[in-house]
Amino acid sequence: MNLAGLPHRRAFALAWPAIVGNITVPLVGLVDTAMLGHFSNATNIGAVALGSTVLSAVMWLVGFLRTGTTSLVGRALGAGRDDAAVTHAQRAALLALALGGGAVLLQWVAVPAIMAVLAPAGEVRELAIQYAWIRFASVPAALLTLVISGWFVGAGDTRRPLAIVATVNVVNLVLDIAFVGGLGWGAAGAGWATVIAEWLGLALALALWWRAAPAHIRDAARRWRGRGLRSGWRRLAAMNTDLFIRTAILYSVLTFVTAYGARLGPEILAANAILMQLMLLASYGQDGYAHAAESMVSREIGRRDVPAFHRAVLASAVPAVAIGAVFTLLYLVASGPFIAVLTSLPEVTAAADQYIGWVVWLPLASSLAYLFDGVFLGSGRTRAMVITMAESALLVFVPALLIGIEWIGDARNHDLWRAFLLFNVARGVFLGIAYARITRRGAWLEGAHA
């Protein structure tokens, strides 16, 4: 295929706001970690890492509110069915309210039970529980914001989501400095900063959507009754169930990495928290072209234009791999300064330096996984995502971890990061194989009605 004929400009126009916005997402965790790393101790760093694991689990597991909305809205708009797109968003918003309310009610029982599994009894566990309880107050706002962002991306607009996430993170940064660095509130201060920022972000998201939506879209959004709103729940549930299972497997692996580190001591836990923040920084940056692919792919599938679909994939794939290579090179030459920004604790710095080599190669090794995630999300091929994620976890991550511990030695944290690296490589390989199989069968338009 001629690279000059690819929609590179369209992909870049969608990708750069997503890249900037995505990079600011882990900055919340980086700011929390940096504030605690300089103004607190390893106990508070570990507590926020564990507490964030629970909150991140909730947000990751319900991430289908954003991705599912993008896929369904994008395909409906691509097919010229604006009313259907509004109905998809309304159903997602109702689901977000139900899930957010349920999370707030269940947290008082669920959080202590989960922490009992993730960490041994002691000060770290108690601080993590307190932090998580505070953060749960932001969940309803965050879930509704996901739905609105999903609409924007499906409509081919990544700039407004950038404005939303940038506002949330600037507010969080200012409040983090005030609550943690100024008032010395530690983990609790980091939690309250995020809660306030998330609710302000929802208010901005609603205002931006209302101003951007055409009159006929706003009129359709005012109608919350009708056969269309009542009848589409089964299809939404099927797609969201696939995305939930896929994300649950992924997050189980990430949670295992954190929990395993907690069993190796507070210094290893804190070091792994810092390394995970660096991994997330790169992954969110790489997700920019995945979002571009997701948006373009959903519209082309809605238009039933398969050649344009493949051109959109290739236009996103080339820069996606290049960005992964850039992050790997950046970490290769400047890992020390990155760690120094996040902590000045000697024991944590030494531990992070020991294991940073695995994180250096993760961006390049994971680039195809992130790209194909966007392709399969945009095209609605969620069942393939479940299958390939399960294959990567069960056929690669678990065996690699067990073989490492059994045969390579007792450097358990090295074994952990080695298995995690191979897991991410496998995700890209298995999704690539699935892409080739569907293309060979000419089946990308099967079940594409939105």
C-alpha positions, 0 to 999 in steps of 0.5 A: 500500500502506498504510504503517501495515500494514507490519511496521515493528517487526519490521524495526526489531527486526532492523535496529538490532542489525545497524546497530550491529554493521555500523558496528563492522565498519569501525571496525577499519579506522578504528582501524587508520587512526587509530592509524597516522595519528597514530603512524606515517606515510603509508607505513604507512597506505598499506601497511595499505590495500593489505594490507587490500585483499587480506584484504578481497578474500578475505572479500568473495569468500567472503561467500557463506558468510554470505549463502548460509547466511542465505538457505538457512537462513531459507527452510528454517526458514520452511518448517518444515524444521529438519533441512534448515536444520542440513544447510545450515549444516553444508555451509557450515561444511565449505566454510569450513574447506576455503576457510580452509585453502586460503587459509592455504596459498596466501598465501605465493605469492599475496600477493607476486604480488598486491602486485606488481600493486597497488603499485610496488616499494618500502617500501609494498609490502614492509610491505603483504606483511608485514601481509597475511601476518599477517592471513591467520592469522585467515581460518579463524576469520573464515570459520567465524564468517560461517557461524554469523552466517548461521545467526543472521540466517536464524533472525531473530536479529541480536542475537547477531551484534552481540555477536560483532562487538562483541567482536571489535572491542573486542578489536581496539581495545584491542590496536591501541592497545597494539601500534600506539600503545604498542609502535610496531609499525606495520602489523604490530601492526595485523595481530596485533591483528586475528588475536587478535580474530578467533579470540576471536570464533569461540570466542564465536560457537560458545558463543552458538550452542550455548546458543541452539539448541534441543535438537533442533537441537543433536542434528541438528548432532551428525550429520555423516553422512547422505544430506542432507549428501551430496546438496545440494552442487550446489545450494549450489555454484550459489548460491555461484558466483553470489554469488562472481561478483557479489562478484568484480565488485564487489570488482574495482571497489573494488580498482581504486579503491585500485590507481589511487590507488596510482599517483597517489602515496602521499598520494593513496593514503592519502587514498583509504584514509581516504575509503574508510573513511568510505564503508564506515562509511556502507555498513555502517550502511545494510546494517542494513535490508538484513539485516532485509530478507534475514531477513524475505524468506527466511522469507516465501519459505519460507512461500510468502507473497508479499504478506508478502514485498512488505510486508517489502521496503517496510518495509525500503526506507523507513528504508534510504533515510532512513539513507542521507540521514542519513549524507549530511547528516552528511558534508556538515556534518562531513567535516572533523572525520571526516578530522581523527580519522583523520589529522593528516598535513597532506599527507594531510588536504589530499588528503582534503579535495579529494576528500571531496565525492564521498564525501558523496553516496555514502550516499544514492546507494547506499541502494537498491543495499544494500536490494535486495541484501538482498532478492535474497539472501534470496529466493535470486535470485542470478543476477539479482544477477550480471547487474545487477552486471555491467551496472553495472560494464561499462555505467556504471563503465568508460564513466564513467571513460574518458569523464571522463579523455578529455573532462573533464580530467586530474583523475584522482582526481576522475574515479575517484570520479565513476565510482564514485558513478555505479556505485553509483547504477546498481546500485540502478536495475538491481536495482529494474528486476529486482525490478519484472520478477519481480513483474510475472511473479509469479515470486518463488516459482519455485525457492524450495524450500530 
